[in-house]
């Protein structure tokens, strides 16, 4: 990961390694037009490894209201609803 300078390649590598904190750093530094699908990818992966707080943040950034609603329903977050 330290060898490549391409942010897309770095993002792919961090996702393969489940290094979601590094993936977040990369996504936060991308232009909004490029970041939406990456936010969704990080959110999906975070959900798969039980990091609900991170998944919620990612779904909010991605404007993925369907995934956000399902997450809030599954976790019983009445305030978030």
C-alpha positions as CSV (number, residue, x, y, z in Angstrom):
1,X,0.0,0.0,0.0
2,X,2.9,2.4,0.6
3,X,4.2,1.8,-2.9
4,X,1.2,3.1,-4.9
5,X,0.2,6.7,-5.1
6,X,-3.1,6.1,-6.7
7,X,-5.9,6.7,-4.2
8,X,-8.3,4.3,-5.9
9,X,-5.7,1.5,-5.7
10,X,-5.0,2.3,-2.1
11,X,-8.7,2.2,-1.3
12,X,-9.1,-1.2,-3.0
13,X,-6.1,-2.5,-1.0
14,X,-7.4,-1.2,2.3
15,X,-10.8,-2.8,1.7
16,X,-9.2,-6.1,0.9
17,X,-7.3,-6.0,4.1
18,X,-10.4,-4.8,6.2
19,X,-8.4,-1.7,7.2
20,X,-11.5,0.4,7.3
21,X,-9.8,3.2,9.2
22,X,-7.4,3.8,6.4
23,X,-10.2,3.5,3.9
24,X,-12.0,6.2,5.7
25,X,-9.0,8.5,5.5
26,X,-8.8,8.0,1.7
27,X,-12.6,8.5,1.2
28,X,-12.6,11.7,3.3
29,X,-9.9,13.2,1.0
30,X,-11.7,12.4,-2.2
31,X,-14.0,14.9,-4.1
32,X,-17.6,14.3,-3.2
33,X,-18.4,13.1,-6.8
34,X,-16.0,10.2,-6.5
35,X,-16.6,9.4,-2.8
36,X,-20.3,8.4,-2.8
37,X,-19.8,4.8,-4.0
38,X,-16.7,4.4,-1.8
39,X,-18.7,5.5,1.3
40,X,-21.3,2.9,0.4
41,X,-18.5,0.2,0.1
42,X,-17.0,1.1,3.4
43,X,-20.5,1.1,5.0
44,X,-21.3,-2.3,3.6
45,X,-18.0,-3.8,4.9
46,X,-18.4,-2.1,8.3
47,X,-21.8,-3.7,8.6
48,X,-20.5,-7.1,7.7
49,X,-17.9,-6.9,10.5
50,X,-20.4,-5.5,13.1
51,X,-19.1,-1.9,13.2
52,X,-22.5,-0.4,13.3
53,X,-21.4,3.1,14.2
54,X,-19.0,3.3,11.3
55,X,-21.7,1.8,8.9
56,X,-24.1,4.5,10.0
57,X,-21.6,7.3,9.3
58,X,-20.8,5.9,5.9
59,X,-24.4,5.4,4.9
60,X,-25.2,9.0,6.0
61,X,-22.3,10.3,3.8
62,X,-23.4,8.1,0.9
63,X,-27.0,9.3,1.3
64,X,-28.0,5.7,1.2
65,X,-31.3,6.1,3.0
66,X,-32.4,2.5,2.4
67,X,-29.4,1.0,4.1
68,X,-29.5,3.6,6.9
69,X,-33.2,2.8,7.6
70,X,-32.5,-0.9,7.7
71,X,-29.5,-0.4,10.0
72,X,-31.5,1.8,12.4
73,X,-34.4,-0.6,12.4
74,X,-32.1,-3.6,13.1
75,X,-30.3,-1.8,16.0
76,X,-33.6,-0.4,17.4
77,X,-32.4,3.2,17.2
78,X,-35.6,5.1,17.6
79,X,-33.9,8.5,17.8
80,X,-32.1,7.9,14.6
81,X,-35.4,7.0,12.9
